[in-house]
């Protein structure tokens, strides 16, 4: 099966370039209700599956015992922009686990949100691991380790007990075998596993409904969805696609970006999961394709969603020169 054109990039009235890849929509029984391109090919979901990795934090009772708030649980699912609200929330999670930011093993990263990076420069400060877009996820891992009485040191290794726990959750929800044969290292240094795009969509259909999950895991998924719906800013930040989409549609959609053009979405009321991969790794293409599929199946008649489907391209003078738009195959 070959890749399909998912998104067109226009300049004036001309199509200047395209983003090709695969997209699939799956129900809770694993049936493909829509598909384009090679959705059986394994791809690294990267950060798209953070909410699935956060399931043990809730289902074990660790989140309750540590008193984690909904905002903190939302941050555990995030790829945030390193804004002050994000760093303060990650630090709060670590304090509840009795740990300091130095315990984070995700690496130091400048804030993705440019004004926050500029604020650090003006103050003569350098970024810390709290600014890393994955610090919420890592803080969740540390909370899980500390609550279970495990030394969190080295939690990023595949053989660490905490990493084995969260990897097992990902394997079970996606129905995939995860081991050294499909393992690589993510940008934040934890393991990432190549999983068929169809299996990623199935995982999010299950995450959105609880179908096929244990009672405890189903409740954990519902709690994480509620937390993110209440605090979508924590999942991304200012001008971020995930935040904008979930602010527009609330609990009707759970959306999570991954790196290199991957997106995963749950549509709880329809019992559907969506997974998208732009083969060239373009996040902008994956965002448009994701918005188009949400619109196709949810049909919310939402102006903000429609704007996400066809974002403007402007030059340095602020003049509109083109747009991104879904290819005809994505439109209902």
Secondary structure as a PSIPRED ss2 file (coil, helix, strand):
# PSIPRED VFORMAT (PSIPRED V4.0)

   1 X C   1.000  0.000  0.000
   2 X C   1.000  0.000  0.000
   3 X C   1.000  0.000  0.000
   4 X E   0.000  0.000  1.000
   5 X E   0.000  0.000  1.000
   6 X E   0.000  0.000  1.000
   7 X E   0.000  0.000  1.000
   8 X E   0.000  0.000  1.000
   9 X E   0.000  0.000  1.000
  10 X E   0.000  0.000  1.000
  11 X E   0.000  0.000  1.000
  12 X C   1.000  0.000  0.000
  13 X C   1.000  0.000  0.000
  14 X E   0.000  0.000  1.000
  15 X E   0.000  0.000  1.000
  16 X E   0.000  0.000  1.000
  17 X E   0.000  0.000  1.000
  18 X E   0.000  0.000  1.000
  19 X E   0.000  0.000  1.000
  20 X E   0.000  0.000  1.000
  21 X E   0.000  0.000  1.000
  22 X E   0.000  0.000  1.000
  23 X E   0.000  0.000  1.000
  24 X E   0.000  0.000  1.000
  25 X E   0.000  0.000  1.000
  26 X E   0.000  0.000  1.000
  27 X E   0.000  0.000  1.000
  28 X C   1.000  0.000  0.000
  29 X C   1.000  0.000  0.000
  30 X C   1.000  0.000  0.000
  31 X C   1.000  0.000  0.000
  32 X E   0.000  0.000  1.000
  33 X E   0.000  0.000  1.000
  34 X E   0.000  0.000  1.000
  35 X E   0.000  0.000  1.000
  36 X E   0.000  0.000  1.000
  37 X C   1.000  0.000  0.000
  38 X C   1.000  0.000  0.000
  39 X C   1.000  0.000  0.000
  40 X C   1.000  0.000  0.000
  41 X C   1.000  0.000  0.000
  42 X E   0.000  0.000  1.000
  43 X E   0.000  0.000  1.000
  44 X E   0.000  0.000  1.000
  45 X C   1.000  0.000  0.000
  46 X H   0.000  1.000  0.000
  47 X H   0.000  1.000  0.000
  48 X H   0.000  1.000  0.000
  49 X H   0.000  1.000  0.000
  50 X H   0.000  1.000  0.000
  51 X H   0.000  1.000  0.000
  52 X H   0.000  1.000  0.000
  53 X H   0.000  1.000  0.000
  54 X C   1.000  0.000  0.000
  55 X H   0.000  1.000  0.000
  56 X H   0.000  1.000  0.000
  57 X H   0.000  1.000  0.000
  58 X H   0.000  1.000  0.000
  59 X H   0.000  1.000  0.000
  60 X C   1.000  0.000  0.000
  61 X C   1.000  0.000  0.000
  62 X H   0.000  1.000  0.000
  63 X H   0.000  1.000  0.000
  64 X H   0.000  1.000  0.000
  65 X H   0.000  1.000  0.000
  66 X H   0.000  1.000  0.000
  67 X C   1.000  0.000  0.000
  68 X C   1.000  0.000  0.000
  69 X C   1.000  0.000  0.000
  70 X H   0.000  1.000  0.000
  71 X H   0.000  1.000  0.000
  72 X H   0.000  1.000  0.000
  73 X H   0.000  1.000  0.000
  74 X H   0.000  1.000  0.000
  75 X H   0.000  1.000  0.000
  76 X H   0.000  1.000  0.000
  77 X C   1.000  0.000  0.000
  78 X C   1.000  0.000  0.000
  79 X C   1.000  0.000  0.000
  80 X C   1.000  0.000  0.000
  81 X C   1.000  0.000  0.000
  82 X C   1.000  0.000  0.000
  83 X C   1.000  0.000  0.000
  84 X H   0.000  1.000  0.000
  85 X H   0.000  1.000  0.000
  86 X H   0.000  1.000  0.000
  87 X H   0.000  1.000  0.000
  88 X H   0.000  1.000  0.000
  89 X H   0.000  1.000  0.000
  90 X H   0.000  1.000  0.000
  91 X H   0.000  1.000  0.000
  92 X H   0.000  1.000  0.000
  93 X H   0.000  1.000  0.000
  94 X H   0.000  1.000  0.000
  95 X H   0.000  1.000  0.000
  96 X H   0.000  1.000  0.000
  97 X C   1.000  0.000  0.000
  98 X C   1.000  0.000  0.000
  99 X C   1.000  0.000  0.000
 100 X C   1.000  0.000  0.000
 101 X H   0.000  1.000  0.000
 102 X H   0.000  1.000  0.000
 103 X H   0.000  1.000  0.000
 104 X C   1.000  0.000  0.000
 105 X C   1.000  0.000  0.000
 106 X C   1.000  0.000  0.000
 107 X C   1.000  0.000  0.000
 108 X C   1.000  0.000  0.000
 109 X C   1.000  0.000  0.000
 110 X C   1.000  0.000  0.000
 111 X C   1.000  0.000  0.000
 112 X C   1.000  0.000  0.000
 113 X C   1.000  0.000  0.000
 114 X H   0.000  1.000  0.000
 115 X H   0.000  1.000  0.000
 116 X H   0.000  1.000  0.000
 117 X H   0.000  1.000  0.000
 118 X H   0.000  1.000  0.000
 119 X H   0.000  1.000  0.000
 120 X H   0.000  1.000  0.000
 121 X H   0.000  1.000  0.000
 122 X H   0.000  1.000  0.000
 123 X C   1.000  0.000  0.000
 124 X C   1.000  0.000  0.000
 125 X C   1.000  0.000  0.000
 126 X C   1.000  0.000  0.000
 127 X C   1.000  0.000  0.000
 128 X C   1.000  0.000  0.000
 129 X H   0.000  1.000  0.000
 130 X H   0.000  1.000  0.000
 131 X H   0.000  1.000  0.000
 132 X C   1.000  0.000  0.000
 133 X C   1.000  0.000  0.000
 134 X C   1.000  0.000  0.000
 135 X H   0.000  1.000  0.000
 136 X H   0.000  1.000  0.000
 137 X H   0.000  1.000  0.000
 138 X H   0.000  1.000  0.000
 139 X H   0.000  1.000  0.000
 140 X H   0.000  1.000  0.000
 141 X H   0.000  1.000  0.000
 142 X H   0.000  1.000  0.000
 143 X H   0.000  1.000  0.000
 144 X H   0.000  1.000  0.000
 145 X H   0.000  1.000  0.000
 146 X H   0.000  1.000  0.000
 147 X H   0.000  1.000  0.000
 148 X C   1.000  0.000  0.000
 149 X C   1.000  0.000  0.000
 150 X C   1.000  0.000  0.000
 151 X C   1.000  0.000  0.000
 152 X C   1.000  0.000  0.000
 153 X C   1.000  0.000  0.000
 154 X C   1.000  0.000  0.000
 155 X C   1.000  0.000  0.000
 156 X C   1.000  0.000  0.000
 157 X C   1.000  0.000  0.000
 158 X C   1.000  0.000  0.000
 159 X C   1.000  0.000  0.000
 160 X C   1.000  0.000  0.000
 161 X H   0.000  1.000  0.000
 162 X H   0.000  1.000  0.000
 163 X H   0.000  1.000  0.000
 164 X H   0.000  1.000  0.000
 165 X H   0.000  1.000  0.000
 166 X H   0.000  1.000  0.000
 167 X H   0.000  1.000  0.000
 168 X H   0.000  1.000  0.000
 169 X H   0.000  1.000  0.000
 170 X H   0.000  1.000  0.000
 171 X H   0.000  1.000  0.000
 172 X H   0.000  1.000  0.000
 173 X H   0.000  1.000  0.000
 174 X H   0.000  1.000  0.000
 175 X C   1.000  0.000  0.000
 176 X C   1.000  0.000  0.000
 177 X C   1.000  0.000  0.000
 178 X C   1.000  0.000  0.000
 179 X C   1.000  0.000  0.000
 180 X H   0.000  1.000  0.000
 181 X H   0.000  1.000  0.000
 182 X H   0.000  1.000  0.000
 183 X E   0.000  0.000  1.000
 184 X E   0.000  0.000  1.000
 185 X E   0.000  0.000  1.000
 186 X C   1.000  0.000  0.000
 187 X C   1.000  0.000  0.000
 188 X C   1.000  0.000  0.000
 189 X C   1.000  0.000  0.000
 190 X C   1.000  0.000  0.000
 191 X E   0.000  0.000  1.000
 192 X E   0.000  0.000  1.000
 193 X E   0.000  0.000  1.000
 194 X E   0.000  0.000  1.000
 195 X E   0.000  0.000  1.000
 196 X E   0.000  0.000  1.000
 197 X H   0.000  1.000  0.000
 198 X H   0.000  1.000  0.000
 199 X H   0.000  1.000  0.000
 200 X H   0.000  1.000  0.000
 201 X H   0.000  1.000  0.000
 202 X H   0.000  1.000  0.000
 203 X H   0.000  1.000  0.000
 204 X H   0.000  1.000  0.000
 205 X H   0.000  1.000  0.000
 206 X H   0.000  1.000  0.000
 207 X H   0.000  1.000  0.000
 208 X H   0.000  1.000  0.000
 209 X H   0.000  1.000  0.000
 210 X C   1.000  0.000  0.000
 211 X C   1.000  0.000  0.000
 212 X C   1.000  0.000  0.000
 213 X C   1.000  0.000  0.000
 214 X C   1.000  0.000  0.000
 215 X H   0.000  1.000  0.000
 216 X H   0.000  1.000  0.000
 217 X H   0.000  1.000  0.000
 218 X H   0.000  1.000  0.000
 219 X H   0.000  1.000  0.000
 220 X H   0.000  1.000  0.000
 221 X H   0.000  1.000  0.000
 222 X H   0.000  1.000  0.000
 223 X H   0.000  1.000  0.000
 224 X H   0.000  1.000  0.000
 225 X H   0.000  1.000  0.000
 226 X H   0.000  1.000  0.000
 227 X H   0.000  1.000  0.000
 228 X H   0.000  1.000  0.000
 229 X H   0.000  1.000  0.000
 230 X H   0.000  1.000  0.000
 231 X C   1.000  0.000  0.000
 232 X H   0.000  1.000  0.000
 233 X H   0.000  1.000  0.000
 234 X H   0.000  1.000  0.000
 235 X H   0.000  1.000  0.000
 236 X C   1.000  0.000  0.000
 237 X C   1.000  0.000  0.000
 238 X C   1.000  0.000  0.000
 239 X C   1.000  0.000  0.000
 240 X C   1.000  0.000  0.000
 241 X H   0.000  1.000  0.000
 242 X H   0.000  1.000  0.000
 243 X H   0.000  1.000  0.000
 244 X H   0.000  1.000  0.000
 245 X H   0.000  1.000  0.000
 246 X H   0.000  1.000  0.000
 247 X H   0.000  1.000  0.000
 248 X H   0.000  1.000  0.000
 249 X H   0.000  1.000  0.000
 250 X H   0.000  1.000  0.000
 251 X H   0.000  1.000  0.000
 252 X H   0.000  1.000  0.000
 253 X C   1.000  0.000  0.000
 254 X E   0.000  0.000  1.000
 255 X E   0.000  0.000  1.000
 256 X E   0.000  0.000  1.000
 257 X E   0.000  0.000  1.000
 258 X C   1.000  0.000  0.000
 259 X C   1.000  0.000  0.000
 260 X C   1.000  0.000  0.000
 261 X C   1.000  0.000  0.000
 262 X E   0.000  0.000  1.000
 263 X E   0.000  0.000  1.000
 264 X E   0.000  0.000  1.000
 265 X E   0.000  0.000  1.000
 266 X E   0.000  0.000  1.000
 267 X E   0.000  0.000  1.000
 268 X H   0.000  1.000  0.000
 269 X H   0.000  1.000  0.000
 270 X H   0.000  1.000  0.000
 271 X C   1.000  0.000  0.000
 272 X E   0.000  0.000  1.000
 273 X E   0.000  0.000  1.000
 274 X E   0.000  0.000  1.000
 275 X E   0.000  0.000  1.000
 276 X E   0.000  0.000  1.000
 277 X E   0.000  0.000  1.000
 278 X E   0.000  0.000  1.000
 279 X C   1.000  0.000  0.000
 280 X C   1.000  0.000  0.000
 281 X C   1.000  0.000  0.000
 282 X C   1.000  0.000  0.000
 283 X H   0.000  1.000  0.000
 284 X H   0.000  1.000  0.000
 285 X H   0.000  1.000  0.000
 286 X H   0.000  1.000  0.000
 287 X H   0.000  1.000  0.000
 288 X H   0.000  1.000  0.000
 289 X H   0.000  1.000  0.000
 290 X H   0.000  1.000  0.000
 291 X H   0.000  1.000  0.000
 292 X H   0.000  1.000  0.000
 293 X H   0.000  1.000  0.000
 294 X H   0.000  1.000  0.000
 295 X H   0.000  1.000  0.000
 296 X H   0.000  1.000  0.000
 297 X H   0.000  1.000  0.000
 298 X H   0.000  1.000  0.000
 299 X C   1.000  0.000  0.000
 300 X C   1.000  0.000  0.000
 301 X C   1.000  0.000  0.000
 302 X C   1.000  0.000  0.000
 303 X H   0.000  1.000  0.000
 304 X H   0.000  1.000  0.000
 305 X H   0.000  1.000  0.000
 306 X H   0.000  1.000  0.000
 307 X H   0.000  1.000  0.000
 308 X H   0.000  1.000  0.000
 309 X H   0.000  1.000  0.000
 310 X C   1.000  0.000  0.000
 311 X C   1.000  0.000  0.000
 312 X E   0.000  0.000  1.000
 313 X E   0.000  0.000  1.000
 314 X E   0.000  0.000  1.000
 315 X C   1.000  0.000  0.000
 316 X C   1.000  0.000  0.000
 317 X C   1.000  0.000  0.000
 318 X C   1.000  0.000  0.000
 319 X C   1.000  0.000  0.000
 320 X E   0.000  0.000  1.000
 321 X E   0.000  0.000  1.000
 322 X E   0.000  0.000  1.000
 323 X E   0.000  0.000  1.000
 324 X E   0.000  0.000  1.000
 325 X E   0.000  0.000  1.000
 326 X E   0.000  0.000  1.000
 327 X C   1.000  0.000  0.000
 328 X H   0.000  1.000  0.000
 329 X H   0.000  1.000  0.000
 330 X H   0.000  1.000  0.000
 331 X C   1.000  0.000  0.000
 332 X C   1.000  0.000  0.000
